[in-house]
Structure formats: C-alpha cells, structure tokens
Amino acid sequence: MPDYRLDAEHEALRKTVEEFARDAIAPVIGSFYERCEFPYDIVAQLGRMGLFGLAFPEEYGGMGGDYFAHCLALEELGRVDSSVAITVEAAVSLGAMPIYRFGTDAQKNQWLPGLCSGERLGAFGLTEPGGGSDVAAAMATKAVLADDEWVINGTKVFITNAGTDITSVVAVAAATGPLDQGRPEISTILVPAGTDGFSVSKKYSKVGWSASDTRELSFSDCRVSADNLLGERGRGYAQFIATLDEGRVAIAALSTGLAQGCVDESVRYAGERRAFGAPIGEHQAIAFKLADMAARVHTARLAYYDAALRMLAGQRFKKEAAIAKLVASNAAMDNARDATQIFGGYGFMNEFPVGRFYRDAKILEIGEGTSEVQRMLIARELGFRA
Ligand SMILES: Cc1cc2nc3c(=O)[nH]c(=O)nc-3n(C[C@H](O)[C@H](O)[C@H](O)COP(=O)(O)OP(=O)(O)OC[C@H]3O[C@@H](n4cnc5c(N)ncnc54)[C@H](O)[C@@H]3O)c2cc1C
C-alpha cells in the first residue's frame, strides 16, 4: 500500500504556496479576471519563489525537486485561482518539460534557465482548427526541411501562454512526412517567439481562465534552423503522448485544488449564512452537499497522488493518470456547481470566488484530453479497442 502522506519537504512547499495564494493572489486576482488581464506581477513573484523550476535540476536553474512537488503547488494555486494555476501548469508541463525530456544539451541550456526562473514562458502548440482529440490524424501543419531550415506552414488553436510579453518559445507539432497507417510522420520543432512568419492572434474571449493567455498561432513560411528539431525526427507523436500523460496528472492536481477551493468557501459561507432560523449548513440538503463535495476532493486527491507517485517510481501510470484527470475534473465541475448553489444569488456575483470557480471548472473536462478521451485511454488499458 503506497504511503500518501507528504514528507516534510513536500509539506513545507505546500504550506508556502497555500499561504502565498491566500495572501497575495486571492485578494487581487478577481480584478485581473474581470479585466481579462494577464497577471505579470504575480507570475514574476511565483518565479522568484521557484515554482516554475520545481521539477527541474539545479544545473538548468531549477529547484531540484520532482513532478509531485509541481502538482502540489498547482493544487494550492488552483484552490484560489485557476488562471494563475494553468499559466504555471502549461509553462512547466507543456512548455519546459518536453525540452527537458527530449531536447539536446544545447536546447536545454538555451531555453530552460529562462523557463525555470519564470522570467520566460514556454508553450506547446498541438491542437489545430481541424482536430484536438484526433490531432495526429488531422495534423495539417506541415514542416519541410529546405537548405538546413524547417519551413513551417499551418495554424494552431487554443494555445496557452503563447502570446504573453514574456513568452520565449513554442514547441510546435508538425507533419514532416507522408501518411503511414492513418497518421503522418510528426515531429516537434521549437519556434522562438518573434520569428518571422510566426504570428499570434489577439487573446480569445473565453468563458473562464480569463486572466490566462490563450491564442491562435499562424505559421506562414516560418523558417527556423534544422537544429530546432526537438529530439528525433518522427518522434513527435510519442513525445506529445508522453507529455500529455504527465500533464494529465498536473491538471488533476489543479482540478483537485479548484474542488477544494469550493469546499473552503462553501463551509465558511454555510456556517455564516442563516435561513429559516439556522445556519444553512444545518439544513440537511446543504450539509449533504458539503459532505459530497469533501468526498469528491478526497477521492480526486488520492487519485492524483497515486498517479504522480507511480510516475516518480518509474512505473506505468497511463491508466492512473487518465483516471485522476477524469475523476478530479468531474469533482471540480460538480463542486463548482454545488458551491454556486450553496451561495444562492451571491454565487452568481463576481464579488465571490465561487462564480469564478464555476466558469473555470468546465475547461478541466476538456483541456489536455476530454473526459471522453480519458475514458478511451482507460478502456484501452483494460484491453478494449475504444
Ligand atoms: C482554454 C484552452 C486552453 C488550451 N490550451 C492548449 C495548449 O496549450 N496547447 C494545445 O495544444 N491545446 C490546447 N487546448 C486545446 C484542447 O486540448 C482541446 O480543445 C481538446 O483536446 C479537445 O479538442 P477539440 O477542442 O478539437 O475537440 P474535439 O476533438 O473536436 O472533440 C469534440 C467533442 O467530441 C468528443 N469526441 C471526440 N472524439 C471522440 C470519440 N472517439 N469518442 C467519443 N467522443 C469523442 C470530445 O470528447 C468532445 O466532447 C486548449 C483549449 C482551451 C479551451
């Protein structure tokens, strides 16, 4: 039976992030959210705390910690605000991690110090207008090798962190060869921000995550050096599958945080708000909602701890990552709905964070693989061709 208690180091980190999120993010993030403004100053403070470098070795400017530490930090950030949490998640899990896992020494030395410090952000461009869940088969972005340069043409949609003032690099998945067994040869190419032929759209107008940066990317005869290939040519599919397996654990942690934030706010409110002569938490319908919400958080947390600890132990964790993502994103969505109900009319007001949680929860069942995709992955691990 694995031991799910946090050791002293992980607990100290969790507590530090909890306090920072409560004291420095919670009081101000609502106004960034309403203005759809990226919170540069908060990101810089998180960078100085080392939160972008938790999972990377010190030689690249990281903190020498592990991916579980990254997940714990995301849970505590998600408990207060998801725009900030997804900015860290995407920068680390999708931006920096593929470079660390698959990059050459030169690529790691060039990009990781900036990304680990949080002074620069990375992004991962996979999804396209024609397909997200089935992006490999639908891959329309093409890169052709000519005169020792990759020439990239195509469009990516919904890319997190791609257009901030501090974005330094986007890892772009592109078709680099003909179709074989239903999908093209896919490779990942690092495209520095500001490269000629690479442009980012205006920020999307989104339902939630309003203080985070999400853009459409266009590549029009965009040329980068042949050396910008990440890892081996043709390994792009395997790279993004591995990246997303890990990323799902991180999204599960963020989702657990949002679900816990709903419990925190609702328990406090249900103890204060009175109706029919008693605090509303004394009415069984509300008390049972709170109980269900606490049970969902507990289950979600155990699921992501389990997936993360298997990952760190070098064990297969694909099924557990998909289960954690499925369970935790459902918990976030259900808890956000219940918390908003507990707050009554105030739940619909921007003055309270539960309305923001409600708007932020839905994407957790969609991004980095929808809930249907998670079920397909779990079913495949059970031996069915789903
Ligand atoms: C705010 C935001 C940030 C994002 N950030 C990034 C990012 O940084 N990088 C990046 O590359 N992408 C990013 N994405 C994209 C995201 O990962 C995709 O939206 C997601 O994977 C779903 O793809 P899709 O939108 O094309 O939906 P589709 O794949 O078109 O799916 C539509 C629906 O059909 C269902 N479906 C599809 N196939 C099946 C099937 N075989 N069986 C049952 N149901 C099926 C899906 O579950 C879904 O409900 C982001 C998206 C958003 C909204």
The ligand as a Gaussian input file, in Angstrom:
#p B3LYP/6-31G(d) Opt

LIG

0 1
 C       -8.527000      27.471000     -22.735000
 C       -7.878000      26.368000     -23.514000
 C       -6.512000      26.187000     -23.443000
 C       -5.884000      25.201000     -24.219000
 N       -4.510000      25.089000     -24.215000
 C       -3.912000      24.288000     -25.140000
 C       -2.486000      24.285000     -25.301000
 O       -1.755000      24.986000     -24.593000
 N       -1.939000      23.509000     -26.276000
 C       -2.703000      22.737000     -27.101000
 O       -2.148000      22.079000     -27.989000
 N       -4.062000      22.674000     -26.946000
 C       -4.685000      23.440000     -26.003000
 N       -6.049000      23.426000     -25.870000
 C       -6.827000      22.547000     -26.727000
 C       -7.514000      21.380000     -26.008000
 O       -6.558000      20.440000     -25.582000
 C       -8.567000      20.790000     -26.972000
 O       -9.627000      21.734000     -27.065000
 C       -9.087000      19.443000     -26.527000
 O       -8.102000      18.464000     -26.628000
 C      -10.302000      18.996000     -27.348000
 O      -10.064000      19.112000     -28.713000
 P      -11.159000      19.857000     -29.641000
 O      -11.482000      21.152000     -28.996000
 O      -10.656000      19.869000     -31.021000
 O      -12.445000      18.955000     -29.534000
 P      -12.798000      17.681000     -30.496000
 O      -11.638000      16.764000     -30.544000
 O      -13.351000      18.197000     -31.765000
 O      -13.952000      16.995000     -29.640000
 C      -15.306000      17.486000     -29.652000
 C      -16.121000      16.532000     -28.775000
 O      -16.158000      15.228000     -29.364000
 C      -15.702000      14.276000     -28.408000
 N      -15.020000      13.184000     -29.087000
 C      -14.024000      13.260000     -29.997000
 N      -13.657000      12.037000     -30.385000
 C      -14.432000      11.151000     -29.698000
 C      -14.535000       9.720000     -29.673000
 N      -13.744000       8.920000     -30.422000
 N      -15.447000       9.162000     -28.848000
 C      -16.233000       9.944000     -28.077000
 N      -16.183000      11.300000     -28.064000
 C      -15.294000      11.889000     -28.881000
 C      -14.787000      15.035000     -27.471000
 O      -14.625000      14.377000     -26.226000
 C      -15.535000      16.366000     -27.354000
 O      -16.586000      16.227000     -26.421000
 C       -6.676000      24.356000     -25.055000
 C       -8.076000      24.524000     -25.092000
 C       -8.668000      25.532000     -24.368000
 C      -10.160000      25.726000     -24.497000

